[in-house]
Structures are given as C-alpha cells and as structure tokens.
Amino acid sequence: MTLDRSTLRWNAWGFAGHQEGFARADKLWAFLADALKTGALPQTPAKTLAESTLPSSRLAFGDLAAFQEAGCEVGVSPEDRAFHARGDSYRDLLDLRAGKLDPAPDAIAYPKSAEACQRAIELAARMDLAVVPFGGGTSVVGGVTPLTGSHRGVIMIDTTKLNALIAVDRTSLRATAEAGIYGPFLEAKLNAEGVTLGHYPQSFEFSTLGGWVAARGAGQQSNRYGKAEDWLVSAKLATPKGTWRTEDFPASAAGPRLTDLVAGSEGTLGLITEATFAVHERPTARDYRAFLFHSFEEGRAAVRAIVQAEIPVASLRLSDEDETHFFGALSRLTNPPKAMHKVQDAYLKLRGFGGAKCALIAGAEGDAELVAYARTRIADIAGKHGGMGVGTSPAKSWLKGRFHGPYLRDPLMDRGLGVDTLETAAAWADIPKLYTAVRSALLDAMKRVTPNGANGICLAHISHSYHDGASLYFTYLWPRATGGLQAEIAQWEAIKGAASDAIAANRGTISHHHGAGTDHAKWMAAEKGPEAMNVLRALKAELDPTGIMNPGKLGL
Ligand SMILES: Cc1cc2nc3c(=O)[nH]c(=O)nc-3n(C[C@H](O)[C@H](O)[C@H](O)COP(=O)(O)OP(=O)(O)OC[C@H]3O[C@@H](n4cnc5c(N)ncnc54)[C@H](O)[C@@H]3O)c2cc1C
C-alpha cells in the first residue's frame, strides 16, 4: 500500500482535493499587504501542465524496455515526468509555476525489489544515464533536480513501490523497512506492532524513510527520538559497484561507523533500498503545553536549561517575538473574533505579557511517570527563567495543525508573495550572534530586492535542541519581483545568498536537517573544507566510478 500519486499536486503541496479555505481571506491579504508595506497583492497564478514546456525524452523504446526487463515499471507520461521534474524548494516552485520543466527526467523507473534497483543502476551505468533517487520529492534544497552531469540523460528511480515493513525486533527495539515507504504507512505498520519510530517531519505525509535518511532529516520530536543519523542502525544500498550493507552493531570500536556516511548521502553514493532503525515502545502518555516568555533570549535560556538538565522532553519549540506575533495575529484574523480574546489580552497584560512575547511549546512522551516528571521539571525551569504557563490548548492546536502549514505557501505564491524557509544549527554560545546576523541579512536583502522598497517579514524559531547547541529555523516572506522567472530567481538568490553567507560567517552549519542538494552546494564546500570534500569525492569514486549517482548534489 502506498499513496496514489494521481491524488497529489504536481506543482504545489499535498492532495489535489485539499481546499485552502481561508475564513476572512480579504482581511488576511490586507494584513499581509500592510505588514509588507506593499500595495494590493496581485493575482499570480501558476501555469497549468498544458501551458508548460516539457522537453522530449532522450530515451528510446528499447531503453525503456530494458528497465522493464530489469524488474521496474516505467513511466514516461507528461504527468509522471512533470511530477518528478522538481522537488519542493522555493527555487523548484518558481520553475514549476512558470511552466519550465527543463531539465526533466527522461523516464521514471519504479523498481519493485532491491534486486531490481541493483539491476536498474547497473543498466543506467551501461547506458550512460545519470540516476536520481526520488522518494517523496519533498526536498527543499534541489536534491531531486534531474541533472545529467556529464551523462546523456536522466533516469529517475522512484522508490515508492519498495514499501514493505520487513521486520520488527521487539527485543532489540529495532525495525527494518524498505526505503520507499511513506511516513504514515510506516508509522501505521509499526504502531500495529506496538512500536514507533517517532520521526515526524512537517512533510511526514508525503516523504519517505529513504528520503529521511538520505537528507539526514529531523522530526518534530527529535529531542526524544533523534535525528535520522541517530536512529539509523544500518542501511542497504544499491550502488554502481554492487550491493553495500553497512554494519549494524549497537556499538563497535572496529574503525569509524560507516553507516554515518549513508545518512546525508543524498543519493550520491547509491540508492538506499532498506534501512534498519531504532524504534520505541508506543508512548502511553503525552503532555504538550505552552509557556510565554518576555523575550527570545529569555526563552532560549529556558530551553537550554531544560536540555542541559537532561529532562526527557520530546519537543521544545520556541518562537521568536515576530513569529509569536505573526501567528497569533493570523489566527485571530482568519478565525471569527471571540469575546474571549479580550479577556485573554487583559489577563496577559496584568501578568506583564501585554507587549512582545515568545511562545514555547514543550512536549513530553513516554509512560505516565516519565511524562509527569518531565512536565513538573519543565514548568519549574520555565518559571525560573521568567516563563508563564498558558495551558495545553495552544499546544493542542499546534499538534492538530502541524502538517497543515505547507498548504499556505501556494495561495501566498498565487498572490505575488515569495515564501521560503532555511535552517541552521550552532553551539549555544554562538546562537545569539547567529540569530541576529541571519535575521538582519534576510530583512536587509528582502528590503533591497523587493519592488518599490517594500518590506520583508522574517520569523524564527528553535525546534531542535541539544546539550551543546540548537537549530534556528527561519521563515521569510516578501513581495515577488515582477519581470519574469529570471528576475524572480535573481531575487531569491540574493536573499538566500545573503542569509547563507551570514550563516557561514557566524559559525552556523548551512543545514541542520534539509540537506545540501544543489542550493547549498557552494556553502557545503566552504563548510567542510577542501580535505573533507576530497574524502567525499574519493568515497564517491569508489562506489560510483563514473559519477552517475545524483550528479551536482552535495557539491560533488
Ligand atoms: C513543507 C515541507 C516541510 C518539511 N519539513 C521538514 C522537517 O520538518 N524535517 C526535515 O528533516 N525535513 C523537512 N522537509 C524536507 C524534506 O521533507 C526532507 O528532506 C525529507 O527527508 C525528504 O524525503 P523524501 O522522501 O521526500 O525525499 P526526496 O525529496 O525524494 O529526496 C531527498 C534527497 O534524498 C535522495 N533520496 C531519496 N530517496 C533516496 C533513497 N532511497 N536512496 C538514496 N537517496 C535517496 C534524493 O535524491 C534527494 O537528494 C520539509 C519539506 C517540505 C516541502
């Protein structure tokens, strides 16, 4: 069982049947126009597939038949090639919405077994085709762009027919699954066995196990369940040099752990066909609640104290002042006004939270005893840092709508607005400077490149925190350039480039969980340094001597 791709949009987020019905939409557009200091927002609809330009496939009938004989279904329809032409980055959406589908994959192979993956890759090498692995296609860094490199065409290998849960080891609390299984199907199967992986990225519904590993992703409960590199025990890959299965010991001193080379490899070394990963008993208790702080700084100190005190939290999500204000205002605008808001405002004012504030959602999961302990300790530490508990309902609304946010991007792009996100991570000592530098870089760049000097909006939060540091996640909106696709690309490059330079200059990583893809290639080389890039190149040359695996990604 897998998702029926015909129910998904090819150039926008999610299910085709989803209706983004904004209550009071007129108020929303007026609020955004005012915040951005721009005029009335224009209508900027995306082109349809019929209006788009799809290059002809370079593969002959015989080439396609060979992939079929290797055990793959093969897709070459315009719908299939358009769906696989890009991922979900802002840069990808600019192309898709403008109807620019060049480059496009020449064909899509859907292997039905790990052996068929191996045969397909060997066939691609013989045919001189680049291979681009494709899971859910939700990459936001250009990870699935069908680049040929020095090869004659691109075969995209879509893994979603590899979707079985292979084994659950209840004693070791490990499971093994095929790489193309989508998040909800994987969790449902694990839950039926009484366990959970607990990996819930915002893209959970439309992304796959293999994509999570390949991009080194993080779920919203990463504090408890870990990032992909933490829960990945071992992987099986189909490479141009043959099948590679990494070691699966719980710990070993027999040299470096090579499984770590697979997490974050973005398809450049081989196609992950199976992954073995740590699972947990399904939580029997959960507690998610919200706190307010007077400033981001105060909230950050609380988050740091909670993780450094080793409280067993599942999730700590702290919004900065602008994000707290923006989503609060949006929620009040798009929902009918309630008399209760006045009472709430008066109470907050009375408690000293009438002005700028930051919201923290803190969650714990496990058994009742663990959750009770975590809840008490979180409240205690939050209180000592000036935080005030505001109950469970803001946290419940966040949990309820946590996969819904991405549906907002397309209607905003339909009204002349650009919306993008980026993320980084740094040591706690570097976080204040990094936050200020990236935020200023984004706001300055947006101001510089928006039509008529309109403003941009920059929102930030911390959603993954560690003993020694945290990630920072930025969402930014700006009025899109007029003048066509090239002008829009240049505008985005200026904004993204300024933020990425600020990250590099302030001891942040170019990506905490989205990966490098094509968008971060330039900064990846600067971050790793020439020696490390040579090591990665040597590794790639060993497994992929002719460089067919996902050319142009990771800066390789
Ligand atoms: C709205 C939105 C929200 C998101 N939220 C999060 C989030 O909360 N956390 C997070 O970590 N990420 C997030 N992402 C980014 C994205 O969902 C992740 O990178 C995800 O892990 C990609 O999975 P996928 O199956 O869609 O992979 P794809 O997009 O198909 O591929 C991602 C990369 O991995 C490679 N790849 C895919 N499958 C394989 C395989 N089997 N073997 C080898 N290489 C492979 C691809 O070639 C590509 O380079 C978000 C994206 C969007 C659009």
The ligand as a Gaussian input file, in Angstrom:
#p B3LYP/6-31G(d) Opt

LIG

0 1
 C        6.673000      21.681000       3.621000
 C        7.921000      20.927000       3.945000
 C        8.233000      20.681000       5.263000
 C        9.399000      19.977000       5.586000
 N        9.669000      19.717000       6.888000
 C       10.783000      19.000000       7.214000
 C       11.070000      18.673000       8.569000
 O       10.323000      19.004000       9.489000
 N       12.193000      17.938000       8.825000
 C       13.027000      17.529000       7.838000
 O       14.009000      16.860000       8.118000
 N       12.785000      17.866000       6.545000
 C       11.694000      18.563000       6.210000
 N       11.428000      18.873000       4.897000
 C       12.380000      18.478000       3.844000
 C       12.086000      17.078000       3.240000
 O       10.773000      16.686000       3.501000
 C       13.060000      16.086000       3.819000
 O       14.349000      16.363000       3.311000
 C       12.721000      14.618000       3.564000
 O       13.617000      13.845000       4.322000
 C       12.781000      14.239000       2.117000
 O       12.173000      12.956000       1.973000
 P       11.603000      12.496000       0.557000
 O       11.177000      11.099000       0.686000
 O       10.601000      13.453000       0.070000
 O       12.931000      12.567000      -0.300000
 P       13.180000      13.236000      -1.708000
 O       12.800000      14.656000      -1.686000
 O       12.610000      12.390000      -2.756000
 O       14.774000      13.127000      -1.756000
 C       15.607000      13.860000      -0.895000
 C       17.070000      13.546000      -1.249000
 O       17.363000      12.202000      -0.923000
 C       17.626000      11.438000      -2.096000
 N       16.916000      10.170000      -1.902000
 C       15.588000       9.971000      -1.724000
 N       15.340000       8.664000      -1.521000
 C       16.532000       8.045000      -1.572000
 C       16.934000       6.698000      -1.439000
 N       16.071000       5.706000      -1.203000
 N       18.254000       6.414000      -1.554000
 C       19.152000       7.370000      -1.785000
 N       18.835000       8.657000      -1.926000
 C       17.535000       8.998000      -1.805000
 C       17.154000      12.261000      -3.267000
 O       17.887000      12.019000      -4.437000
 C       17.363000      13.671000      -2.740000
 O       18.697000      14.061000      -2.900000
 C       10.269000      19.554000       4.552000
 C        9.921000      19.804000       3.227000
 C        8.760000      20.480000       2.924000
 C        8.419000      20.735000       1.494000

